Amino acid sequence: MNIQNRLENIPTQVKQALQPSFIFLINEDIIQHFPIRQWQAGQILAEIQRQLGPNYESSSWHNYLICWNAQKTKLLIIPRYQTITSLKKEFDSH
């Protein structure tokens, strides 16, 4: 299933729960979320690489940053940011 189809098939309850203080990890068989309330931009970038590896791709979906691994098996939704550029810009400013 491509990334767009996976995003559109996310349950409504999860879509309603998307908020900036969490990262949402979507695997093929499970959806998890964990708090990032007090995380700095560098911590979020490190978590993206930890979850997806160094060769991840990113885009924006409903004004949320989304990132996925090369195999397209893992997908992260990061509602705090709209793009990877905005996340990296915040990281570079500190």
N, C-alpha and C positions, 0 to 999 in steps of 0.2 A: 504494500500500500504506500502510495506516495505521501509526502509530508502534508500537503494540503488536505488530502482525504483524512489522514489521521487527526489533524486539527479539527476538521468539521465533525468528526465522529466522537469528539470528547463529550462525555455526558454533560448535560445542562447544569447539574449541581456543581461540577468542577468549574465550568465556565463562570458561574456566578461567584465562585469562591476566589477567583483570581484577584489578588491584591498585592501591592508593592512589598509587603513585609514577608513574602514567601517566594521560594523557587519551587516550581512544579516539575517533577521528573516523570516522564511518560515513557514507560517501557512497553513492549508489545503486549504484555499480559497484566500490567499493574500500573496504577497512577499513585504517586506519592508526592507529598509536599513537605517542606521543612522551612523553619523560620530563618530569616536573614535580617531581622529588624536592625541590628546594630553592626552589620557587616559593612566593611569598607569596599570600595570598588575592586581593589586588588584581591580581596578574599573571594569575591564573586567570580572574577576572572580565573582564579586558581581552581575554584570549584567546577567551572565549566570545563577546564582542561582535565581535571581529575575524573569527571563523569564521562567526558566524550573523547578525550585524547587531544593531541595537538592539532589534528587535521579536521577540526569541526567546521561546519558551515553555519551561517546565520542569516536571518531575515527579520522582517517585522510582520506581525499578525495582529490585527485589531489594536494597533499601537503598543503591542507588547513585543519585547525582544524574544525571539525563538532561536535556539541553536540545536543542531543535531549532529550525530556522528556520521562518519563516512558510510557505514553500513545501513544507516537510516533506521536503526533498531532502538536508539535512545533519542529522546527529544526533551529539551528543557524549555520551559516558558518562564521568563523573568519579567514580571509585570512592572518592576521598578524602572526599567529602561525601555526605550522604543527601538533602539538600534545598538549594535555592537560598538559603533563609532561613539555614541553618547556615553556608553560605559567606559570605553578606553579613554575618552577625553576627560572624564571625571578622575580616572586613575592617574592620568598624566598631570593633572592640576594639583595633586597632593605631593 
